Amino acid sequence: MNESIPMDNIKKSALEKVVEFCEKHKGEPIPVDDDSVPKNVTIPQWDEEFLKIDNDELFHLILAANYLDIKQLMNYACKKVALMAKGKSPEELRVIFGIPTDEEDEAAEKEAAERKKAKEAEKAAAAAAAAAGEAGPSDAPAAN
């Protein structure tokens, strides 16, 4: 097997968790996906403890499990997210998952537009200054 798997889009900490999960489940039969909707996933005790990580780590672990096609880890991690969301109000979900409100989105867009406008003005001023410098010798006396 001389084929390598690109890992540029997987964080080191997530890859370490994936390896830990795979080491723990090494030798176990690969579960058959029953394609039921909704999935009936029960998280075993060890995996429940394993998934007691912060939301950002859990997000990156889900991305890594999806990219590496580790279905069992993906199912357990997604079930963990579903359990986090179960019974929560929209406001609570915003806090848990860091979802901005419409007002926060609008404020962020406005701020980004203002930064872009300021950056363009700065570039235009720099270009004008460069053009003025090329137009002829400076009126300032030369330093000795």
N, C-alpha and C positions, 0 to 999 in steps of 0.2 A: 504494500500500500504506500505508494509514493505521492499520493494526492493530498494536498493540504487544504484546510478549511480556513477561509479568511475570517478573521476575528476582529477586524477594525471597528465594527459597530457594537461590540460587546465590552462593557466595562470590566475591569479586572476583578472587582469585588463580586460582580454577578457571575463571572466565569468560575471563580472560586466556589461560590455557592452551588453552581451547577455540578461541579466536580464532586463536591461533598455529597450532594443528593445522589449522584450516579454511583459513588462508592458505597453508600448505604444500601442502595437497591441492587447492587451488582449480584448477579446470579438468580434474581427473582424472575419469574416469567413475565413477559411484557403483557400488560393487560389488554384485552380485546375491547375496542371502542364499540359500544352498542348503538351508537348514533341516535340514542333516545333524545327527545326534546320535551321538557328540559332534561339535561343530564342529571343522573342521580349519582352524585359524587360524595363519598364519605372520606374525610381526611383522617388517616391514621394518626395516632398519638405522636409518634416521632416526627412525622411531617408537619403536624400542627405546631409543635415546638420549633421546628426548623423554620417555619414561615413567620415566626414572631420577630419581624424585622420592620424597620420604618417604611413608610409608604414609598419613598423614593427608591429604596433598595428593592422593594417588592415590584415596583414598576419595571426596573431594569432586569430583574430576574425573569419576569414575564416576557420581556422582549428577547432575552437570551434563550429561554425555553422555546419560544416560538421559532426563532431563527434556527436553532439547532434541532427543531422538531422532536422535542422531548415531551410527548403528549401527557404522560402521567404528571410531570411537574407542572406543565401548563394547566391541566385540569385542577390540580390542588391549589395552585396560586390564584387562578381565576375564581375558584370557589371561595377562597379567602377574601377576595375583593367583594364578591357578591354578599358574603356574610357581613362585611363591613358596612355595606350600603343598605342592608335589609332593615326596614322599619324606620329609616331616617327621613327627616323632612328635607326639602330641597336646600334650605339654608344650611342644615347640618352637612349635607353632601358637598356643598360648596367649600366648606371649611375642611372636611376630610380630604377631598381630592384636589384642593387648591383651584377651584373653578371660579373665575372672576364673574362679577355681576355685569349686567349690560352697561351700567354707568362706569365701572372700572375699565371695561373694554373700550368704551368711547374715550375716556380720559387717556388711556394708553395710546390709542390711535392718534389723538390730538397731539400728545407729547411727541410721538414719533414723527408726525408731520412737521411739527415745529423744529425738531432737531434736524430733519432733512433740509428744511428751508434755510436754517442757520448754516448748515454745512455747505449748501450751494452758494449762499452769499459769501461765505469765507473763501470758497474756491474762486468765485468771480473777483473778489477783492485781491486775492493773490495773483490771479492772471493779469489784472489791471496794473498791479504794482510791477510785475515782471515786464509787461509791455512798456510801461513808462521808463523802466530802467534800461531797456534796449533802445529807446528813442534817441538818446544822446547822452553826452557826459553830464554828470551831476553838477549842480550849481554849488555844492558844498566844497570847501577847500580840501585838498588832499592832506591826509595826515602824514607827518614825517616820522 
